[in-house]
Amino acid sequence: MKLQRSTYIIRREDIAVDPVTLVTEGLLIGSLPDCELFLNHPSISRSHAGIQRLDTHFYIFPLSPTNATTLNGTLVEDRRALASGDVMQIGPFLLTIERADEHLEISVRLEVGLHIGDTRNRGSVEDLSSVTKTDASSDAPVGTEATPPPPAQTEPNAGQNATPEVSEALGIFWDKRKREAGKIARPSPLHPRGEKRLGKSLYNWTPTTDLAPGNNYGGVFVWSAILITVFAVGAIYFYADAFSPAPVSNPHTRTEFAFTPAVATVVNANSCTSCHTLTTSMDTACASCHKTDIFQSNMSQAHNEAGLSCATCHAEHQGADFRPRLASLNSCTQCHNDANKNTYNGRSVSTAHNNVVGYPVENGEWTWEGLDPEVWQHKDAAVIEAAKRAPGESERQWRVKQFHALHMYRVRRVEGIEGNSSGEVSCSSCHKSFQPIDVETPRTTCAACHNGKTDVATGATLIAATEANCTSCHVQHSADKRHWNPGMMSDQSNIARQTPAGTNAVAAHAAPGL
């Protein structure tokens, strides 16, 4: 197909210039300065549209895949024949067409604020609100009543159905023209695939699913948080060691008690939430569980005032072979020594008893302060009765009586210590003389009894026989009936065999001469 050179007369009413006559094979319209009809506006594509003569008719060709072109208020999606009186709208510009002999006159007028699809009447366009998509073979809008063409239009809209050879030649021609103008517009994967829409939008954009309106990316984060929470909770219940520095000790993983009576109300069975809950502290959970007939987890007044907790002595998450009870028994001397510079509620600690276990007399003065009332009330009734404070007794005399009542007629004699006929510790077990009272020998005999500790239930050595047993004197959990080795205690019925002479012997230690 041989293309025809045609004459175009451009009348610019929007700018003060004289009419321009152009002779070319095709008139390129766009915002590039190299276009024959240069329309400078952001809503106009660089190569927006083209006009070309085929046979005896002039046609408008839409070249922009994003910005629309209308003819007499209808969208131009393929080439359309032009006739006198036709009005094209490109952005805010109205192009009025007049056919004169073999040339085409185009009058350009700028309508400020005009957008594609506006519903205001502009010049010869009767109603731009009727802009809709047209059928492929008709100028009438699909599904609506067609807007009648202006009366001045006389030439038919013929010649649209060209042969494939003609269509291919036209495509090559306009691609060449756009390339010459500085840009060839090839549709990219991001170009809209749906129908073009008219309106005040500069671009006819049909978003893909990731950009479609209504997508709430906050939902992605919400669901991610839910999934992470579910996996975390699952790890807590099914993998108890997931958030701990080391596994819990074996006693807390058991599903049944190793011995009875037990020191806890329920078995822990490796449950994290038995100790760690959102509503109560760990110390409260421990205290509520370790509260039985033979054991209660109450602490001494001194440790309460120092601000200590269960975890201070009974550490956990140290491994399956770790024993919290054993660690607490060995923690006394680790804490109470001169090397510990920490303070506890403002209080400091030091090495106890000058690092020896001995009789509580220093420089001839009795230094034992006695047991707290809460601890004392858990002792045997016969012991409490034997140490009952008599009228007129001083505080020192009463404390001396308490001390000796705890030892006489209830402590089994050990190897190397003299005892009475019942095999129990008596006054002469520690004191070699009473006039004056021997206070030196007890310093060597006390350590013979107050050392070592063996677990009665398991037979395990808790404190070596060569080490001092602090808990044999300093009771931490006063209600714990296992606070000292029961094997060291004699038959409790022997306490009832105290004779007046025995009672007097207890009282004799409270004599003013001590």
LUMPAVEX-300962 format. One record per residue (C-alpha): residue number from 1; residue in three letters; x, y, z. Coordinates in steps of 0.25 Angstrom, whole numbers, m for minus. Layout:
# residues N
zalum:marza:x:y:z
NUM:ALA:X:Y:Z
...
# end
This chain:
# residues 514
zalum:marza:x:y:z
1:MET:0:0:0
2:LYS:5:14:m4
3:LEU:3:24:6
4:GLN:m2:38:1
5:ARG:4:51:5
6:SER:m7:61:10
7:THR:m9:75:13
8:TYR:m13:79:27
9:ILE:m16:94:31
10:ILE:m14:96:46
11:ARG:m21:108:53
12:ARG:m17:110:67
13:GLU:m27:118:75
14:ASP:m20:115:88
15:ILE:m8:122:84
16:ALA:m6:135:76
17:VAL:1:129:63
18:ASP:m3:129:49
19:PRO:m9:117:42
20:VAL:1:107:38
21:THR:0:98:26
22:LEU:7:84:26
23:VAL:9:74:15
24:THR:12:60:21
25:GLU:8:46:20
26:GLY:3:46:34
27:LEU:0:57:45
28:LEU:6:53:59
29:ILE:m1:59:71
30:GLY:6:59:85
31:SER:14:66:95
32:LEU:27:64:89
33:PRO:32:77:82
34:ASP:36:68:69
35:CYS:21:65:67
36:GLU:14:73:56
37:LEU:3:77:65
38:PHE:10:80:78
39:LEU:0:80:90
40:ASN:7:83:103
41:HIS:0:77:115
42:PRO:3:67:126
43:SER:m10:59:122
44:ILE:m5:57:108
45:SER:4:46:104
46:ARG:17:49:96
47:SER:12:41:84
48:HIS:m3:43:87
49:ALA:m11:41:73
50:GLY:m9:42:58
51:ILE:m17:46:46
52:GLN:m15:40:33
53:ARG:m22:39:19
54:LEU:m26:26:13
55:ASP:m32:26:0
56:THR:m42:38:0
57:HIS:m44:38:16
58:PHE:m36:44:27
59:TYR:m35:35:40
60:ILE:m31:38:54
61:PHE:m22:27:60
62:PRO:m20:26:76
63:LEU:m6:23:79
64:SER:m5:25:94
65:PRO:m8:12:102
66:THR:m11:20:115
67:ASN:m17:34:111
68:ALA:m30:34:104
69:THR:m35:41:91
70:THR:m50:44:89
71:LEU:m57:47:76
72:ASN:m71:54:77
73:GLY:m71:49:92
74:THR:m68:35:89
75:LEU:m55:27:92
76:VAL:m46:24:81
77:GLU:m40:10:82
78:ASP:m37:8:67
79:ARG:m36:17:55
80:ARG:m48:25:52
81:ALA:m52:33:40
82:LEU:m52:48:41
83:ALA:m63:57:35
84:SER:m66:72:35
85:GLY:m71:76:49
86:ASP:m65:65:57
87:VAL:m59:69:70
88:MET:m47:62:76
89:GLN:m43:63:90
90:ILE:m29:61:94
91:GLY:m26:65:109
92:PRO:m32:79:111
93:PHE:m31:82:96
94:LEU:m43:82:86
95:LEU:m39:79:72
96:THR:m50:83:62
97:ILE:m49:76:48
98:GLU:m53:83:35
99:ARG:m51:76:21
100:ALA:m48:85:10
101:ASP:m46:79:m4
102:GLU:m33:70:m2
103:HIS:m28:76:10
104:LEU:m32:76:25
105:GLU:m33:88:34
106:ILE:m32:86:49
107:SER:m35:97:59
108:VAL:m29:95:73
109:ARG:m36:101:85
110:LEU:m31:100:99
111:GLU:m42:98:110
112:VAL:m36:101:124
113:GLY:m40:91:134
114:LEU:m46:81:124
115:HIS:m44:66:126
116:ILE:m47:54:118
117:GLY:m62:50:122
118:ASP:m66:64:127
119:THR:m81:66:126
120:ARG:m81:81:122
121:ASN:m84:85:108
122:ARG:m72:90:100
123:GLY:m74:96:87
124:SER:m80:87:77
125:VAL:m79:75:86
126:GLU:m94:73:91
127:ASP:m92:65:103
128:LEU:m78:59:108
129:SER:m85:51:119
130:SER:m90:41:108
131:VAL:m75:36:107
132:THR:m75:21:107
133:LYS:m68:9:101
134:THR:m73:7:86
135:ASP:m76:m6:79
136:ALA:m65:m11:70
137:SER:m73:m9:58
138:SER:m82:3:62
139:ASP:m80:17:66
140:ALA:m92:16:76
141:PRO:m89:13:91
142:VAL:m92:m1:96
143:GLY:m104:m2:104
144:THR:m108:12:103
145:GLU:m114:21:93
146:ALA:m104:27:83
147:THR:m102:42:83
148:PRO:m105:47:69
149:PRO:m94:53:61
150:PRO:m93:68:59
151:PRO:m101:72:47
152:ALA:m89:77:39
153:GLN:m84:63:38
154:THR:m87:58:24
155:GLU:m76:48:21
156:PRO:m78:33:25
157:ASN:m70:26:35
158:ALA:m65:17:24
159:GLY:m52:9:22
160:GLN:m50:4:36
161:ASN:m50:m10:32
162:ALA:m36:m10:25
163:THR:m29:m23:20
164:PRO:m18:m29:29
165:GLU:m8:m24:19
166:VAL:m13:m10:21
167:SER:m13:m11:36
168:GLU:1:m16:36
169:ALA:6:m5:27
170:LEU:m1:5:36
171:GLY:5:m1:49
172:ILE:19:0:43
173:PHE:17:14:38
174:TRP:13:19:52
175:ASP:23:12:59
176:LYS:33:19:50
177:ARG:27:32:53
178:LYS:27:30:68
179:ARG:42:26:67
180:GLU:45:38:59
181:ALA:38:47:69
182:GLY:47:41:80
183:LYS:39:30:86
184:ILE:33:17:82
185:ALA:22:13:92
186:ARG:22:m2:93
187:PRO:12:m8:103
188:SER:19:m13:116
189:PRO:14:m23:126
190:LEU:10:m12:135
191:HIS:1:m6:125
192:PRO:m14:m8:128
193:ARG:m21:m20:122
194:GLY:m35:m16:125
195:GLU:m44:m6:119
196:LYS:m40:9:118
197:ARG:m48:18:127
198:LEU:m51:32:124
199:GLY:m51:42:135
200:LYS:m42:53:142
201:SER:m31:43:145
202:LEU:m19:45:136
203:TYR:m16:30:135
204:ASN:m26:19:132
205:TRP:m20:9:142
206:THR:m25:m5:145
207:PRO:m18:m9:157
208:THR:m13:m23:159
209:THR:m16:m32:171
210:ASP:m5:m27:179
211:LEU:m9:m12:177
212:ALA:m24:m14:177
213:PRO:m32:m4:186
214:GLY:m36:m11:199
215:ASN:m24:m19:201
216:ASN:m20:m18:215
217:TYR:m5:m22:217
218:GLY:m8:m20:232
219:GLY:m15:m33:232
220:VAL:m2:m40:227
221:PHE:5:m35:239
222:VAL:m7:m39:248
223:TRP:m7:m53:243
224:SER:8:m54:244
225:ALA:7:m50:259
226:ILE:m3:m60:261
227:LEU:5:m71:255
228:ILE:17:m67:263
229:THR:9:m67:276
230:VAL:3:m81:273
231:PHE:17:m87:270
232:ALA:23:m80:283
233:VAL:12:m86:291
234:GLY:14:m99:285
235:ALA:28:m99:288
236:ILE:25:m95:303
237:TYR:16:m107:305
238:PHE:23:m117:296
239:TYR:37:m113:297
240:ALA:39:m109:311
241:ASP:54:m105:309
242:ALA:51:m96:298
243:PHE:52:m83:306
244:SER:61:m87:318
245:PRO:76:m86:319
246:ALA:77:m101:322
247:PRO:67:m112:325
248:VAL:60:m113:339
249:SER:65:m122:349
250:ASN:60:m137:350
251:PRO:51:m135:362
252:HIS:43:m125:354
253:THR:41:m134:342
254:ARG:36:m146:350
255:THR:21:m150:347
256:GLU:20:m157:361
257:PHE:26:m154:375
258:ALA:39:m162:377
259:PHE:36:m163:392
260:THR:24:m161:402
261:PRO:21:m153:409
262:ALA:24:m143:399
263:VAL:29:m128:400
264:ALA:20:m123:389
265:THR:5:m124:387
266:VAL:6:m128:372
267:VAL:17:m133:363
268:ASN:22:m123:353
269:ALA:23:m132:341
270:ASN:33:m123:333
271:SER:22:m112:333
272:CYS:26:m98:331
273:THR:13:m91:335
274:SER:13:m98:349
275:CYS:24:m88:353
276:HIS:23:m77:342
277:THR:9:m71:341
278:LEU:3:m57:337
279:THR:m5:m55:350
280:THR:5:m59:361
281:SER:19:m58:364
282:MET:29:m70:363
283:ASP:31:m70:378
284:THR:16:m70:381
285:ALA:14:m82:372
286:CYS:26:m89:378
287:ALA:20:m86:392
288:SER:6:m91:389
289:CYS:12:m104:383
290:HIS:22:m107:394
291:LYS:12:m107:406
292:THR:10:m121:412
293:ASP:9:m127:425
294:ILE:24:m130:426
295:PHE:29:m117:419
296:GLN:25:m103:417
297:SER:34:m93:409
298:ASN:33:m81:419
299:MET:46:m74:421
300:SER:53:m69:434
301:GLN:51:m55:438
302:ALA:65:m51:435
303:HIS:64:m56:421
304:ASN:51:m49:419
305:GLU:56:m36:424
306:ALA:68:m37:414
307:GLY:59:m38:402
308:LEU:62:m52:398
309:SER:53:m61:390
310:CYS:52:m76:387
311:ALA:60:m75:375
312:THR:72:m68:382
313:CYS:76:m82:389
314:HIS:68:m92:380
315:ALA:73:m89:366
316:GLU:66:m96:354
317:HIS:69:m98:339
318:GLN:83:m103:342
319:GLY:82:m116:336
320:ALA:75:m130:338
321:ASP:86:m134:348
322:PHE:85:m122:356
323:ARG:78:m123:370
324:PRO:72:m110:375
325:ARG:72:m115:390
326:LEU:86:m119:390
327:ALA:90:m106:384
328:SER:83:m98:395
329:LEU:90:m106:406
330:ASN:103:m103:400
331:SER:100:m88:398
332:CYS:100:m84:412
333:THR:115:m83:413
334:GLN:116:m78:399
335:CYS:108:m66:403
336:HIS:112:m64:418
337:ASN:127:m61:416
338:ASP:136:m49:416
339:ALA:138:m50:401
340:ASN:123:m47:398
341:LYS:122:m32:396
342:ASN:108:m32:392
343:THR:97:m25:401
344:TYR:83:m30:403
345:ASN:73:m18:406
346:GLY:85:m11:411
347:ARG:91:m22:420
348:SER:104:m28:418
349:VAL:109:m42:421
350:SER:122:m48:427
351:THR:128:m62:430
352:ALA:120:m68:441
353:HIS:125:m72:455
354:ASN:139:m69:451
355:ASN:139:m80:442
356:VAL:137:m91:453
357:VAL:126:m98:459
358:GLY:127:m97:475
359:TYR:120:m94:488
360:PRO:112:m80:488
361:VAL:121:m74:499
362:GLU:130:m63:495
363:ASN:139:m56:506
364:GLY:130:m63:517
365:GLU:117:m57:511
366:TRP:106:m65:505
367:THR:104:m61:490
368:TRP:93:m70:486
369:GLU:81:m62:483
370:GLY:71:m73:483
371:LEU:61:m78:473
372:ASP:50:m69:466
373:PRO:36:m72:472
374:GLU:31:m77:459
375:VAL:42:m87:459
376:TRP:41:m91:474
377:GLN:26:m94:473
378:HIS:30:m106:463
379:LYS:38:m113:474
380:ASP:34:m125:482
381:ALA:24:m121:493
382:ALA:33:m128:504
383:VAL:45:m119:499
384:ILE:36:m107:500
385:GLU:32:m110:514
386:ALA:46:m113:518
387:ALA:50:m99:513
388:LYS:38:m92:519
389:ARG:42:m79:524
390:ALA:41:m78:539
391:PRO:38:m66:547
392:GLY:50:m57:550
393:GLU:58:m63:539
394:SER:66:m53:531
395:GLU:67:m53:516
396:ARG:80:m59:516
397:GLN:76:m70:526
398:TRP:64:m74:518
399:ARG:72:m75:505
400:VAL:82:m84:512
401:LYS:71:m93:516
402:GLN:66:m93:502
403:PHE:79:m97:496
404:HIS:81:m109:506
405:ALA:67:m114:505
406:LEU:69:m116:490
407:HIS:81:m125:492
408:MET:78:m133:505
409:TYR:70:m146:505
410:ARG:67:m146:489
411:VAL:81:m146:482
412:ARG:87:m159:479
413:ARG:102:m161:483
414:VAL:112:m162:472
415:GLU:125:m169:472
416:GLY:135:m162:480
417:ILE:125:m155:489
418:GLU:121:m160:503
419:GLY:106:m162:506
420:ASN:97:m167:516
421:SER:92:m181:518
422:SER:81:m179:507
423:GLY:92:m175:497
424:GLU:88:m161:497
425:VAL:96:m148:498
426:SER:96:m143:513
427:CYS:103:m132:520
428:SER:116:m139:522
429:SER:116:m142:507
430:CYS:121:m128:505
431:HIS:125:m122:519
432:LYS:136:m129:526
433:SER:134:m121:538
434:PHE:123:m112:544
435:GLN:131:m104:556
436:PRO:134:m96:548
437:ILE:127:m100:535
438:ASP:136:m105:524
439:VAL:133:m97:512
440:GLU:145:m101:504
441:THR:142:m116:502
442:PRO:129:m113:495
443:ARG:136:m105:484
444:THR:143:m118:480
445:THR:131:m127:482
446:CYS:120:m119:475
447:ALA:126:m121:461
448:ALA:125:m136:463
449:CYS:110:m136:462
450:HIS:107:m123:454
451:ASN:113:m127:441
452:GLY:109:m135:429
453:LYS:95:m138:424
454:THR:89:m151:417
455:ASP:76:m151:410
456:VAL:68:m161:418
457:ALA:59:m164:406
458:THR:69:m166:396
459:GLY:82:m169:404
460:ALA:89:m158:396
461:THR:100:m150:402
462:LEU:95:m135:403
463:ILE:107:m130:411
464:ALA:120:m137:413
465:ALA:123:m142:427
466:THR:135:m133:428
467:GLU:127:m121:425
468:ALA:119:m113:435
469:ASN:104:m114:434
470:CYS:98:m100:436
471:THR:84:m105:435
472:SER:86:m114:448
473:CYS:85:m101:456
474:HIS:79:m90:447
475:VAL:66:m95:442
476:GLN:61:m88:429
477:HIS:48:m95:427
478:SER:43:m96:441
479:ALA:32:m106:438
480:ASP:41:m116:431
481:LYS:42:m128:439
482:ARG:54:m133:432
483:HIS:63:m120:434
484:TRP:73:m129:441
485:ASN:77:m143:440
486:PRO:66:m151:447
487:GLY:76:m162:449
488:MET:83:m153:459
489:MET:70:m153:468
490:SER:67:m163:479
491:ASP:54:m169:482
492:GLN:45:m157:485
493:SER:38:m164:496
494:ASN:51:m162:504
495:ILE:48:m148:506
496:ALA:37:m151:515
497:ARG:47:m159:524
498:GLN:53:m145:529
499:THR:54:m146:544
500:PRO:54:m135:553
501:ALA:69:m136:554
502:GLY:69:m135:539
503:THR:61:m123:539
504:ASN:70:m117:549
505:ALA:82:m120:540
506:VAL:76:m112:529
507:ALA:73:m101:539
508:ALA:87:m102:544
509:HIS:93:m97:531
510:ALA:86:m84:533
511:ALA:93:m81:546
512:PRO:98:m67:547
513:GLY:112:m72:548
514:LEU:112:m75:533
# end
